[in-house]
Amino acid sequence: MIKFHPSEQHLVLYTAGELSPAMLMMVGTHVDMCAHCQSHVQDIEEQMASKLFGDNEQLARRASFDEQQMLQAIFNSQAPAASVPIAANDSLYLEGQRFALPPTLARNHHHIGEWSRLPGKLWRAPVRVGGEEMLNFIYMAEHASLPEHTHKGNEATLVVNGVFNDEHNEYRDGDFMLLDGSHKHSPATQNEDCLTIAALEGPLHFTTGLSRLLNPFSSLFFK
């Protein structure tokens, strides 16, 4: 069961299409995976429609236009230039494994870059969505870990498949987390791997031990 969800504000902004490209993909993927948030988004859409168009009676009056006039307008309009749709790809392959992608990610499969291996049994693939945020797939193999760190800006993380934990909680498929610079954590996997997608406003900042030597280069790993 999904335990961690986007905030009410994020869901409202998502429904209105007012999030950044990276956060639209993050929240949209969570909604794909979460029946509770799907229902909530539907309620928000209905509330927005009601504010915009009024009650059902007003909607009915707005819809009662001349059908023949509508058809004539359609036939008289110039057809738009044909475009070739980009086919969705609902599978992602890494290390001999296949991961099923939720619809939002499947539609944006062509934006996924090449995988690169990082220290600590980690892999990263950038997702090109525009905007200033960094969006990455992060794959953690079994018994992988990332040193304790905080963030220069917000970090949103969504579990696509698998499970990881930190000092605070355990996170599974569909869980959505939003951390800021005041949070420190050390993500790790145990006996199961984990595929996540993360939106970063800035590079990681490692806070303990020798890992702090990586801070000047962290933007090279997560960019």
N, C-alpha and C positions, 0 to 999 in steps of 0.2 A: 504494500500500500504506500502511495506517495505521501510523505510527511511534510515536505517543505515546498512552498508555493510562492509565486511572485506576489508582491503586495497588491492591494486594491488599486493603488495609483498606477502601478505598472500595467495591470489588466485594462484599466480605463484608457491609458495612453496607447496600449497595443490595439484596442478596439477602434480607437480614433485614428490609428496610423501615425501617431506622433512620437514614436520612439526612434532612436537611431537605427540605421540598418542592422548593426550587430545585435542590438537588443530586440529588434523586431523578430530576428531569426531565433534568438534564444527563447523569448517568451512564446513565440509561435510554436516552437518545437515542444515546449512544456505543455502547451494547450493540446497539441496533437496527442500527447501521452496521458493526459489527466482528464477524466470524465467530469470531475468536480469543477475544474476551471473552464471546461467547454460549456457547461451549463451556466456558469457565472458570466462568461463572455456573452452568451446568448441573451441573458438578462440585461446586461449592459447595452447590447445592441438595441434591444427593444426599448429601453429607457431613452437612449439617444434618438431613436426614430420617433418616439412619442413627443419628445421635446422639439424635434425639428418639424414634424408634420402634424402634430396634434393627435387627437383621439381617433378611434377606429371610424367613427362617422365622418370625420373630416377626411380621413384617408380614402374612404369610399367615394366621397364627392370628388376628390382629386382624381381618382381612378376612372370616373365615369365620363371620359371624353369620347369623342366621335371615333369609333373604330375605323371607319372608312377613311377618315381624314388622316389617321395615324398610318394606315397602310399606304395611302397615297404619298405621304411624306417619306416613307421608307423607300418606295420604288423610285421616287424622284431624286433621292440623295445619291451622291457618288459613292460607290463602294470603295472602302479603303484598300490600299495595296496589300496583296497577300504576303504573309510572313510565315516562315517555317518555325513551328513551335519546337522548343527544346524538350526532348523527352526526359522524363524523370528517371532517375536510377536509384532504386531503393536499397542498394547493397554497397557496402564498403568492405574492402579486403585488406587485411594486415596480418603479417606473421602467420599465414596459413589459415586465418579465421575469417568468417563472413559475419558482418554486423548488419542487421536490418536497420534502415534509416526511416524515421518518421517522415510523413509527407512533406513537411516544410524543408527538411534537410535533403530529401530525395529530389525535390524540385530545384535545389541549388547545388546539386552534386557537381555540376560543371565549374563551380567556383572553388572547389577543393584543390589545394596545391599538393605538391609532392611531400611524402613523409620523410622526416629526418630523425635519426636516433639521437637521444640525449643521454647524459649520464644518469645512472640510477634506474635502469630498466624502463625508461620513458621514451615515447615517440611523440612527435608533433607534426601536424599538417596545418598550414594556414588556410583560412577560408577568406577569399577576397569578396567583400560585400560593400566596400566603399566606406566613407566616413573616417574618423580619426581613431576609433577604437580598434584594438587588435582582437581578432576572432580566430581561435585555434581549436582544432581537435587535439586532445591530449589523451594518449593511451598509456595506461600503467599496467605492466605485466604483474603476475603474481609476486608478492613480496617486494614490491617496489615502494619507494618513498621519495618524498621531496623534502629538503631541509626546512626547518621553521622559517617562515617569511611573513612579511606583511606586504602591502601594496601601495604604490604611488598612484592613488586614485581607486576607483571601485573595481572589484572583480566579481563578475557573475559566472557561476558554474552550474552546468546542468549535466546530470548523469544520463547518458544515452543507453548504456548497457553495463551491467556489473555492479560492483560495490566498492567503495573506499571509505575510510574513516579518518578522522583527525582527533584532536584532544577533546572535542566537544560532542560529536555525534557520529552516527553511521549513515551513509548516504547511498541510496539505491536508485534503480531505474525511475526516471522522471523527476527526481528531487532537484529543486532549484535553490541555489544559495546566492546571496548577495553580500559581499564583504567590502569594508572600506579600510582606510589606512590605520584605523584603530584596532583592527583584528590581526592576531597572529595565529598561525596554525601550521601543522605539519601533515599534509595528506599522505596516506599510505594505504597499500592493499595488503590483504592477508593471503588467504588460500584461493582467491578469485581475482581475475583481472578486472579492469574497469576502463571503459571508453567514456570520456566526457567531452563537452564543448565548453569553451570558456571565452568570455569577452573581457578584455583588460583595457582600462583607460591609461595605464602606464605599466612599466616593467615591474617585476617582482623585486622586493628588497629583502635579502636574507639577513637574519638577525642573530645567528649563533655560530660559534666555532669557525672553522676554516671556510665554511660556505660563504662567509661574508666577503671573501676574496673574489667571489663570482659577481658581486654587485655591479662592477663596471661593465660586465659583459652580459648581464641578464637580459638586456633588450635584444641580444643576438639570438638567445634561445627562445624567447617568447615575444615575437614581433608580428 
